[in-house]
Amino acid sequence: MIDMSSFDIAAIVSELRPVLIDAWVINVYHLDSLFSIKFRTVEGAKELLIEPTKRIHFTKYNRPKPKYPSKFCMTLRKYLRNKRVIDIKQHQFDRVIILEVGRKSADKEEIFDQNKLIVEFFERGNLVLLKPDEKVIVALKYRTMRDRRIIPNREFSFAPSRGFDITTLTLSDLKTILQNSEQNLIRTIIKNLNISPVYAEEICSRIKLDKNSSISSLNNEEMEKLYDSLKGLQLSIQNAALKPRIFEIDTKKYLAPIELVQLSNAKIKDFESFNEAADEFFSSDEEITIKTVELKDKKTELTKREKILKNQEIAMKNLERDSILFKKLGDILYQKFQDVNEILMTIKTARDDGRSWEVITELFQEAKKKGIQQAQLIKNINYKNATIVLKTEDEEFPIDFRKSAAENANILYNKAKKAAAKLKGAKKAYEKIFKERDKAELETELIAKQERKLTEKRKKRWYEKFHWFRSSEDFLVIGGRDLKTNELLFRKYMDKDDIFFHAVFQGAPVVVIKSEGKQASEQTLKEAAQFEVTFSKAWKTQYGQADVYCVNAEQVSQTPQSGEYLKKGSFIVRGKRTEFKNTPLKLMVGLKFDEKFAIPMAGPPPAIKKHNDLFVEIKFGDKSSAHLAKLIKNKFLNECATDHQKKLVRNLPLDEIQRCLPGGKGEIEE
């Protein structure tokens, strides 16, 4: 695989700058050799992929993120997250990028709390995070070299360039380089201008100059043409006059932001942006090492759960044993009640008479020899911890000789009760861990089934930030997920001709039918009402039906009349309402296939059946939404009609199914 050259990096930066400057850094991820930085831009969320030594570009592909970030990644998050991009640039047309972030004052005039992330694509690659004073905070690789040192709290210095910076190169500079060289033309360009072989050859090809020419054979005119070709190439890239392409010739692939004359006979694939071309070039054949790591993490979690289960099983056996044993010992004390009390009274009387423990021990030993029944129960006396060890045919156990037989028996019975209570709690914990083990086992199985190719991210539609479905008559119905999205739906997305739904109790979403100038029938109204109650707290409490009302959007306001108080997130509804009494909670999850994706949708059964290729009904149950999403995905996999459908379902992120589900628990209706 060809690594990005300084020309490629210049082209990428020319596209990144207008998108990233002023964007917010949302998060940073690290997996093996890959780094991913997520940004919130005016164009929406963007993910920048960085692989030091190799590449940097926006990506449209899904890469499962590691469960636990590395220490290096955590440091990057600490200094980069929730800051704006101040600048992104290439350092001296070298294979180095500088990403500068910081915070801006309210008027955006002052910049403070700045940091720089230096990405080096040479010398095995590196990422270096700098303080505002240019000192190193952290580096992916610390290095001590002859000409510079990359170590914490030391001022950062860039690596010396291996050739001239072509952005400042003059014709005179180029002539001097050529005249002082003892190598042929192509080697001289590569060595002295820090240009990759592909672009060095392109410079020669554009002016039809033999790349293997000897320097001595070049005249002034050819040197001037060479300079013009070089600067023309550089300026076209820096000015974003790009024509991104992937060239394929003789089973080899080449990536370039411009047309390459030398590859005019190659098979060519054009792209709208160089970022898209780079993403396709590097990512389309990328092996998902992430899958291996994710699978390893999941297997580790599975092993951990199984280990906990084994320990819990041992603990439960011990508690069960203790519960039975302490009750048995308490019963023995009551069976030997008179004998034990006589022993305890003998010890108390002897101590009251001032006899030593040695004398008391001798008294019991003599009594044993004489065959006295009570004395046969005593194995030994431990006066230091105030116990005597009783021995019967079945058991031997200590009791406190300062307490009566009844008190000792009660202590044993209480221990039996405590062990029984702990056993009850341990069994509940065991059931919970058992379910978690099952869940981890299912996740491991699903990950193992995934293809090793990267999957493209699906571009979400605006309404997918809400709960949504399409009614039987193809009306878009959307509902809030929480207080914030309820507000957003009401303020930004509800038009005056829409229909507003709400349940008659708190803890229900705002649901809106987008009318788009059409009249919704009774069927669509009923489906929206059912959607309303299903995604309310009624599902969480597993209440089978609830009352709903709807009004025209114009009847809803958040402006109280004088003297009225309106709680945050509340609405005032004025005028006549249409009520839907005892609306049953019904939910179905469906899956619609298109060319590239499987798209989930959840809502009332009639609507889901009409618009989807696969569907499964959900009812109240004991499965968490995460576990239920996995079961739903597994069921869809088993019901796919073609291998292509199976591929799309495998590639479907589980969180997309989970986001379709209401709060609370459920299970599949078989």
C-alpha positions in Angstrom: 0.0 0.0 0.0 1.4 3.4 -1.0 1.7 6.0 1.8 0.6 9.6 1.4 3.2 11.9 -0.1 3.8 15.6 0.7 1.6 16.4 -2.4 -1.2 14.2 -1.1 -1.0 15.7 2.3 -1.1 19.2 0.8 -4.3 18.2 -1.1 -5.9 16.8 1.9 -5.2 19.9 4.0 -6.6 22.1 1.2 -9.9 20.2 1.7 -9.8 19.9 5.5 -9.2 23.6 6.2 -12.6 25.0 5.1 -14.5 22.2 6.8 -12.6 21.9 10.1 -11.7 25.5 11.0 -14.1 26.5 13.8 -15.4 23.0 14.2 -15.7 21.4 17.7 -13.6 18.4 18.7 -16.2 15.9 20.0 -14.0 12.9 20.8 -10.7 11.0 20.2 -10.3 7.2 19.7 -7.2 5.0 19.4 -6.9 1.5 18.1 -3.6 -0.1 17.3 -2.1 2.2 14.6 -5.3 4.1 13.9 -6.5 7.4 15.5 -9.9 8.8 14.9 -11.0 12.4 15.8 -14.7 13.2 15.7 -15.7 16.8 14.9 -18.9 18.7 14.9 -18.8 20.9 11.8 -21.4 23.1 10.0 -21.8 20.2 7.6 -22.6 17.8 10.5 -20.5 15.2 12.3 -17.2 14.4 10.6 -14.6 11.7 11.5 -11.0 12.3 10.7 -8.9 9.1 10.4 -5.1 9.3 11.1 -2.6 6.6 10.6 0.9 7.9 11.2 3.3 7.0 8.4 0.5 6.3 6.0 -2.6 8.5 5.7 -5.0 11.2 7.0 -8.6 11.7 5.6 -12.2 11.9 6.5 -13.9 8.5 6.7 -17.4 7.2 6.0 -16.7 3.7 7.3 -17.7 2.3 10.7 -14.9 1.1 12.9 -15.9 -0.4 16.2 -14.3 1.6 19.0 -12.3 -0.1 21.7 -14.1 -0.5 25.1 -11.2 0.9 27.1 -9.2 3.9 25.7 -5.4 3.8 25.9 -3.6 6.1 28.4 -2.3 8.1 25.4 -5.8 8.5 24.0 -7.1 9.7 27.4 -4.5 12.4 27.4 -5.5 13.5 23.9 -9.1 13.6 25.0 -8.3 15.8 28.1 -6.6 18.5 26.0 -8.5 18.3 22.7 -12.1 17.6 23.5 -14.7 20.4 23.5 -12.3 22.8 21.8 -12.5 24.5 18.5 -10.2 24.0 15.6 -8.1 27.2 15.2 -6.0 26.0 12.3 -4.9 23.0 10.4 -1.9 23.3 8.1 1.0 21.4 6.5 4.5 22.2 7.8 6.8 23.5 5.0 5.2 21.2 2.4 6.6 18.3 4.4 4.8 15.1 5.5 3.8 16.9 8.7 0.4 18.3 9.7 -0.3 20.8 12.6 -3.8 20.7 14.1 -4.3 23.7 16.5 -7.2 23.8 18.9 -8.3 26.2 21.5 -11.2 28.1 23.1 -12.7 31.4 21.9 -14.1 34.2 23.9 -17.8 35.1 23.5 -17.0 37.7 20.9 -14.6 35.2 19.2 -11.9 37.8 19.3 -9.6 36.2 21.9 -8.2 32.7 21.7 -7.0 30.9 24.8 -6.2 27.4 26.2 -4.5 26.4 23.0 -2.9 23.1 22.1 -1.2 21.8 19.0 -1.3 18.2 17.7 1.6 17.4 15.5 1.2 14.5 13.1 4.4 13.2 11.5 4.1 10.8 8.6 7.8 9.8 8.5 10.2 7.9 10.7 7.7 5.3 11.6 5.1 8.0 12.3 4.3 10.0 15.5 1.7 12.1 17.2 2.9 14.8 19.6 0.7 17.0 21.7 2.1 20.4 22.7 1.4 23.0 25.3 0.8 26.7 24.4 4.5 27.3 25.0 5.4 24.5 22.4 6.6 22.1 25.1 5.7 18.4 24.7 2.7 17.2 26.9 2.7 13.6 25.5 3.9 11.8 22.4 2.9 8.5 20.9 6.7 7.7 20.6 9.3 9.4 22.7 12.6 9.7 20.8 16.2 11.0 21.4 17.9 11.7 18.1 21.1 13.4 17.0 19.3 16.6 15.9 16.2 16.7 18.2 14.6 15.1 21.3 10.9 14.4 21.8 10.5 14.0 25.5 7.9 15.4 28.0 8.2 19.1 29.0 10.9 19.8 26.4 10.3 22.3 23.7 9.3 20.6 20.4 11.4 21.1 17.3 10.5 19.9 13.8 12.6 17.3 12.1 15.1 18.9 9.6 13.7 18.8 6.1 15.3 16.2 3.8 15.1 18.6 0.9 14.0 22.1 -0.2 10.6 23.4 0.6 9.1 23.6 -2.9 6.6 26.4 -1.8 9.6 28.8 -1.5 11.8 27.2 -4.1 13.1 29.6 -6.8 14.3 28.8 -10.3 17.8 29.8 -9.2 17.5 27.2 -6.3 16.5 24.5 -8.7 19.3 25.3 -11.1 21.8 25.2 -8.3 20.5 21.8 -7.1 20.7 20.3 -10.6 24.2 21.7 -11.4 25.6 20.3 -8.1 24.1 16.8 -8.6 26.1 13.8 -9.8 22.9 11.7 -10.1 20.4 11.5 -13.0 17.3 13.7 -13.1 14.8 11.6 -11.3 17.1 10.7 -8.4 18.1 14.3 -8.0 14.5 15.5 -7.8 13.6 12.8 -5.2 16.6 13.4 -3.1 16.7 17.2 -3.0 13.1 18.2 -3.2 11.6 15.7 -0.8 9.1 14.5 -3.5 7.8 11.0 -3.8 8.8 9.0 -7.0 5.3 9.2 -8.5 5.2 13.0 -8.4 8.9 13.3 -9.5 8.0 11.2 -12.5 4.9 13.3 -13.2 6.9 16.5 -13.2 9.0 15.0 -16.0 6.1 13.4 -17.9 4.2 16.7 -18.1 7.1 18.3 -20.1 8.0 15.1 -21.9 11.5 15.0 -20.3 13.2 11.7 -19.9 13.3 11.0 -16.2 16.6 9.2 -16.6 18.3 12.1 -18.3 21.8 13.1 -17.1 21.9 16.5 -15.5 24.7 17.6 -17.8 22.4 17.2 -20.8 19.8 19.6 -19.5 19.7 23.1 -21.0 18.3 26.3 -19.5 15.0 26.0 -21.3 14.5 22.5 -20.0 15.4 23.6 -16.5 12.8 26.4 -16.7 10.1 24.0 -18.0 11.0 21.6 -15.1 10.5 24.4 -12.6 7.2 25.5 -14.2 6.0 21.9 -14.1 6.9 21.6 -10.5 5.3 24.9 -9.4 2.2 24.2 -11.5 1.7 20.9 -9.7 2.3 22.5 -6.3 -0.1 25.4 -6.9 -2.9 23.4 -8.4 -2.9 21.3 -5.3 -2.6 24.1 -2.8 -5.3 26.1 -4.6 -7.6 23.0 -4.4 -7.8 22.7 -8.2 -8.2 19.0 -7.7 -9.3 16.1 -9.8 -9.2 13.2 -7.3 -8.6 9.8 -8.8 -7.7 6.2 -8.1 -5.6 4.7 -11.0 -5.3 0.9 -11.5 -2.7 -0.5 -13.9 -1.1 -4.0 -13.9 -2.9 -4.9 -10.6 -1.3 -1.9 -8.9 -3.4 1.0 -7.5 -2.3 4.6 -7.2 -4.0 7.5 -5.4 -3.7 11.1 -6.6 -5.5 14.4 -6.1 -4.9 15.3 -9.7 -4.7 13.8 -13.2 -1.5 11.9 -13.7 -0.2 12.1 -17.3 2.1 9.1 -16.8 -1.0 7.0 -15.9 -3.2 8.1 -18.8 -3.6 4.5 -19.9 -4.7 3.2 -16.5 -8.2 2.3 -15.4 -9.5 5.4 -13.6 -12.1 6.0 -10.9 -13.0 9.6 -10.2 -14.2 11.1 -6.9 -15.8 14.3 -5.8 -13.1 15.0 -3.2 -9.7 13.7 -2.4 -10.8 12.7 1.1 -13.4 10.4 -0.5 -10.7 9.0 -2.8 -8.2 8.4 0.0 -10.9 6.8 2.2 -11.8 4.4 -0.6 -8.2 3.7 -1.5 -7.0 2.9 2.0 -10.2 1.7 3.7 -12.0 -0.5 1.2 -9.5 -3.3 1.6 -8.6 -2.6 5.2 -8.6 -5.6 7.5 -10.6 -4.9 10.6 -8.0 -5.4 13.2 -10.5 -3.7 15.4 -12.8 -6.7 15.1 -10.0 -8.9 16.5 -9.6 -6.5 19.4 -13.3 -6.2 20.0 -13.7 -9.9 19.8 -10.8 -10.3 22.3 -12.4 -7.7 24.6 -15.7 -9.5 24.4 -14.1 -12.9 25.1 -12.3 -11.4 28.1 -15.6 -10.1 29.3 -17.2 -13.5 28.8 -14.3 -15.3 30.7 -14.6 -12.7 33.5 -18.4 -13.4 33.8 -17.8 -17.2 33.8 -15.2 -16.8 36.5 -17.6 -14.7 38.6 -20.3 -17.3 38.1 -18.0 -20.0 39.3 -17.0 -18.0 42.4 -20.7 -17.2 43.0 -21.5 -20.9 42.8 -18.9 -21.7 45.4 -20.2 -18.8 47.6 -23.8 -20.1 47.3 -22.7 -23.6 48.2 -20.9 -22.3 51.3 -23.9 -20.2 52.3 -26.2 -23.1 51.8 -23.9 -25.3 53.9 -23.6 -22.7 56.6 -27.4 -22.2 56.7 -27.9 -26.0 57.2 -24.9 -26.4 59.6 -25.7 -23.6 62.0 -29.3 -24.7 62.3 -28.1 -28.2 63.0 -25.7 -27.0 65.7 -28.4 -24.9 67.3 -30.6 -28.1 67.3 -27.8 -30.1 68.9 -27.5 -27.5 71.7 -31.2 -27.9 72.5 -30.9 -31.7 72.4 -28.1 -31.5 74.9 -29.5 -28.5 76.6 -29.3 -29.9 80.2 -25.8 -31.3 79.8 -24.5 -28.1 78.2 -26.0 -25.9 80.9 -24.4 -28.1 83.6 -21.0 -27.7 82.0 -21.4 -23.9 81.7 -22.6 -23.7 85.4 -19.7 -25.8 86.5 -17.2 -23.4 84.8 -19.0 -20.3 86.2 -19.0 -21.7 89.8 -15.3 -22.8 89.6 -14.3 -19.3 88.4 -16.4 -17.7 91.1 -14.6 -19.8 93.7 -11.3 -18.5 92.4 -10.1 -21.7 90.7 -7.5 -21.4 87.9 -8.1 -22.6 84.4 -5.5 -25.3 84.9 -7.5 -26.6 87.9 -10.8 -26.4 86.0 -9.3 -28.3 83.0 -8.0 -31.0 85.4 -11.5 -31.3 87.0 -13.1 -32.0 83.6 -10.3 -34.5 82.6 -10.9 -36.4 85.9 -14.7 -36.3 85.2 -14.0 -37.8 81.7 -12.0 -40.7 83.2 -14.8 -41.4 85.6 -17.2 -41.6 82.7 -19.4 -38.7 83.6 -21.7 -38.0 80.7 -21.5 -34.2 80.6 -17.7 -34.2 80.6 -17.6 -36.4 77.5 -19.0 -33.5 75.5 -16.0 -31.3 76.1 -13.1 -31.5 73.6 -11.1 -28.6 75.0 -11.4 -25.3 76.8 -9.9 -22.1 75.3 -10.0 -19.5 78.1 -8.2 -16.9 76.1 -11.2 -16.5 73.7 -13.8 -17.6 76.2 -14.9 -20.8 74.3 -15.3 -24.4 74.9 -15.3 -26.8 71.9 -18.2 -29.3 72.2 -17.9 -32.7 70.4 -20.8 -35.0 69.6 -20.9 -38.0 67.4 -21.6 -35.9 64.3 -20.0 -32.5 64.9 -17.6 -30.5 67.0 -18.1 -26.7 67.4 -17.2 -23.9 69.8 -19.6 -22.1 72.1 -19.2 -19.0 74.4 -18.9 -20.3 78.0 -19.9 -16.8 79.2 -23.4 -17.3 77.7 -26.2 -19.8 78.5 -27.0 -22.8 76.3 -30.1 -20.9 75.0 -28.1 -17.8 74.2 -25.5 -19.9 72.3 -28.3 -21.7 70.4 -29.8 -18.4 69.4 -26.5 -17.2 68.1 -26.2 -20.3 65.9 -29.8 -19.9 64.7 -29.1 -16.2 63.8 -26.1 -17.3 61.9 -28.2 -19.8 60.0 -30.8 -17.1 59.2 -28.1 -14.6 58.0 -26.6 -17.3 55.8 -30.0 -18.1 54.3 -30.7 -14.4 53.7 -27.3 -14.0 52.0 -28.0 -17.1 49.9 -31.2 -15.5 48.7 -29.3 -12.3 47.6 -26.5 -14.4 46.1 -29.0 -16.3 44.0 -30.4 -13.0 42.6 -26.9 -11.8 41.8 -26.2 -15.2 40.2 -29.2 -14.8 37.9 -28.1 -11.3 37.0 -24.6 -12.4 36.2 -25.9 -15.4 34.3 -27.9 -13.1 32.1 -24.9 -10.9 31.6 -22.9 -14.0 30.7 -25.5 -15.0 28.1 -25.5 -11.5 26.7 -21.7 -11.5 26.4 -21.9 -14.9 24.8 -24.4 -13.6 22.2 -22.3 -10.5 21.5 -19.2 -12.7 21.0 -21.1 -14.9 18.6 -22.4 -11.9 16.6 -19.0 -10.2 16.4 -17.5 -13.5 15.2 -20.1 -13.6 12.4 -19.3 -10.1 11.2 -17.5 -9.7 7.9 -13.9 -8.6 8.0 -14.5 -5.7 5.6 -15.2 -2.3 6.9 -18.8 -1.1 6.6 -19.9 2.2 5.3 -21.6 4.6 7.7 -25.2 5.3 6.8 -26.1 9.0 6.5 -28.9 9.5 8.9 -31.9 11.6 8.0 -32.9 14.6 10.2 -35.8 12.8 11.8 -33.7 9.9 13.0 -32.7 12.0 16.0 -36.2 11.3 17.2 -38.3 8.1 17.5 -40.1 7.8 14.2 -42.1 5.6 11.8 -44.1 6.0 8.6 -47.8 5.4 9.0 -49.8 3.0 6.8 -50.7 6.0 4.6 -47.0 7.1 4.5 -47.2 10.0 6.9 -44.0 10.7 8.8 -44.7 10.4 12.5 -41.9 11.6 14.9 -41.7 11.5 18.7 -39.3 13.0 21.3 -36.9 10.8 23.2 -36.6 13.0 26.3 -37.3 16.5 27.5 -34.7 18.0 25.3 -35.9 16.4 22.1 -39.5 17.1 23.0 -38.6 20.8 23.2 -36.6 20.5 19.9 -39.5 18.8 18.1 -42.0 21.4 19.3 -39.9 24.5 18.6 -38.1 23.6 15.4 -39.9 20.7 13.6 -43.6 21.1 14.3 -45.5 23.2 11.6 -48.9 24.8 12.1 -50.7 22.1 9.9 -49.2 19.2 11.9 -51.1 17.1 14.5 -49.8 17.1 18.1 -50.3 14.0 20.3 -49.7 13.6 24.0 -50.7 11.1 26.7 -52.8 12.2 29.6 -50.0 11.6 32.1 -46.4 12.8 32.6 -43.5 10.8 31.2 -44.8 10.7 27.6 -43.1 12.0 24.5 -44.4 14.7 22.2 -45.5 12.9 19.0 -46.2 14.8 15.8 -47.8 13.7 12.5 -46.1 15.7 9.7 -49.1 16.5 7.6 -47.3 18.3 4.6 -50.7 19.7 3.6 -52.5 16.4 3.5 -55.4 15.1 5.6 -54.5 12.2 7.9 -57.2 9.5 8.2 -58.5 7.8 11.3 -56.0 4.9 10.7 -53.0 7.2 10.8 -54.3 9.0 13.9 -54.8 5.6 15.7 -51.3 4.5 14.8 -49.8 7.8 16.1 -51.8 7.4 19.3 -50.5 3.9 19.8 -46.9 5.1 19.0 -47.4 7.8 21.7 -48.4 5.4 24.5 -45.9 2.7 23.5 -42.9 5.1 23.8 -44.2 6.6 27.1 -43.4 5.4 30.6 -46.4 3.1 30.3 -44.1 0.6 28.6 -41.5 0.8 31.4 -44.2 0.1 34.0 -45.7 -2.6 31.7 -49.1 -1.0 31.7 -51.1 -2.5 28.9 -53.1 0.5 27.8 -53.4 4.3 28.3 -55.3 7.4 27.2 -54.1 9.8 24.5 -55.4 13.0 22.9 -54.5 14.9 19.8 -55.0 18.5 18.7 -53.9 20.7 15.8 -50.4 22.1 16.2 -51.8 25.6 16.4 -53.6 24.7 19.6 -50.3 24.1 21.4 -48.3 26.8 23.1 -45.6 27.3 25.7 -46.7 30.8 26.4 -48.8 31.0 29.7 -51.4 33.6 30.2 -50.7 36.4 32.8 -50.6 34.9 36.3 -50.1 31.3 35.0 -46.9 29.3 35.7 -45.6 26.8 33.1 -43.1 24.2 34.2 -40.1 23.6 32.0 -41.0 21.1 29.2 -44.7 21.6 29.7 -47.2 22.7 27.1 -50.5 24.6 27.1 -53.2 23.0 25.0 -56.3 25.2 24.2 -59.5 24.2 22.5 -61.2 20.9 21.6 -59.2 17.6 21.9 -59.7 14.3 20.1 -59.3 11.5 22.6 -58.2 7.9 22.2 -59.3 6.0 25.3 -57.6 2.8 26.4 -55.1 2.7 23.6 -53.2 -0.6 23.7 -49.4 -0.7 23.7 -48.3 -2.5 20.6 -44.8 -2.5 19.1 -43.2 -4.0 16.1 -39.6 -3.6 14.9 -39.1 -3.7 11.1 -36.1 -3.7 8.7 -36.1 -2.2 5.3 -33.3 -3.2 2.8 -31.8 -0.8 0.3 -28.7 -1.3 -1.9 -26.2 -0.6 0.9 -28.0 -0.7 4.2 -30.6 -2.4 6.4 -32.7 0.4 8.0 -34.6 -0.3 11.2 -37.9 1.3 12.1 -40.2 0.7 15.1 -43.9 1.5 15.6 -47.5 0.1 15.4 -47.7 -3.3 13.6 -49.8 -2.3 10.6 -47.5 0.5 9.6 -44.3 -1.6 10.2 -45.6 -4.5 8.2 -46.5 -2.3 5.2 -43.1 -0.5 4.9 -40.6 -3.2 5.9 -39.1 -6.4 4.5 -38.6 -8.1 7.8 -40.4 -7.5 11.1 -40.7 -8.9 14.6 -43.3 -8.1 17.3 -42.1 -7.1 20.8 -44.0 -7.5 24.1 -43.3 -6.8 27.7 -40.6 -8.9 29.1 -37.4 -9.1 31.2 -34.7 -8.4 28.6 -32.9 -5.1 28.7 -33.0 -3.0 25.5 -29.3 -3.8 24.8 -30.0 -7.6 25.1 -33.2 -7.4 23.3 -31.6 -5.5 20.4 -29.1 -8.4 20.0 -31.9 -11.0 20.0 -33.8 -9.0 17.4 -30.7 -8.8 15.2 -30.2 -12.5 15.5 -33.8 -13.2 14.6 -33.5 -10.9 11.5 -30.3 -12.8 10.5 -32.1 -16.1 10.6 -35.0 -14.7 8.5 -32.9 -13.2 5.7 -33.8 -14.5 2.3 -30.5 -13.8 0.6 -26.8 -13.6 1.4 -26.8 -9.9 0.5 -29.6 -9.3 3.1 -27.6 -11.3 5.7 -24.5 -9.1 5.0 -26.5 -5.9 5.5 -28.0 -7.2 8.8 -24.6 -8.2 10.1 -23.3 -4.7 9.2 -26.2 -3.0 11.0 -24.9 -1.5 14.3 -26.8 -2.8 17.3 -27.3 0.7 18.7 -29.5 1.5 15.7 -31.9 -1.3 16.7 -31.6 -0.3 20.4 -32.5 3.3 19.6 -35.7 2.1 18.1 -36.9 0.5 21.4 -38.8 2.3 24.2 -37.4 2.7 27.7 -37.8 -0.4 29.9 -37.6 -4.1 29.2 -39.2 -6.4 26.7 -38.9 -9.6 24.7 -39.7 -11.0 21.3 -43.3 -12.2 20.7 -42.8 -15.7 19.3 
